[in-house]
Amino acid sequence: MVQLKSASERSIMRTVNTTTRMSGRVTEWKDNYGFIRCTDGRILFVHFSSIGASGFRTLVPGDRVAFEIVQTAKGPQAVNVTLFID
């Protein structure tokens, strides 16, 4: 069981649990973060820790991904990111 430390973390988890999966493509990737363009045109921040994979977690521009969106203090962010296998 994960112990959430703050009210904001608990709020984010509630948001994640009630959102639907979205899809989009990675537009840019740096060392440990990047940006995803949703199918509805929005651009979202994504951090490597939000990638649902084991081992080395990275994305490549052009990757098609599925994710959930949470609202953070800095704006919307993609979480629970998984790659589509074409």
Secondary structure, DSSP 8 states (H G I E B T S, - for coil): -----SHHHHHHHHHHHH---EEEEEEEE-SSEEEEEETTS-EEEEEGGGB--SSS----TT-EEEEEEEEETTEEEEEEEEE---
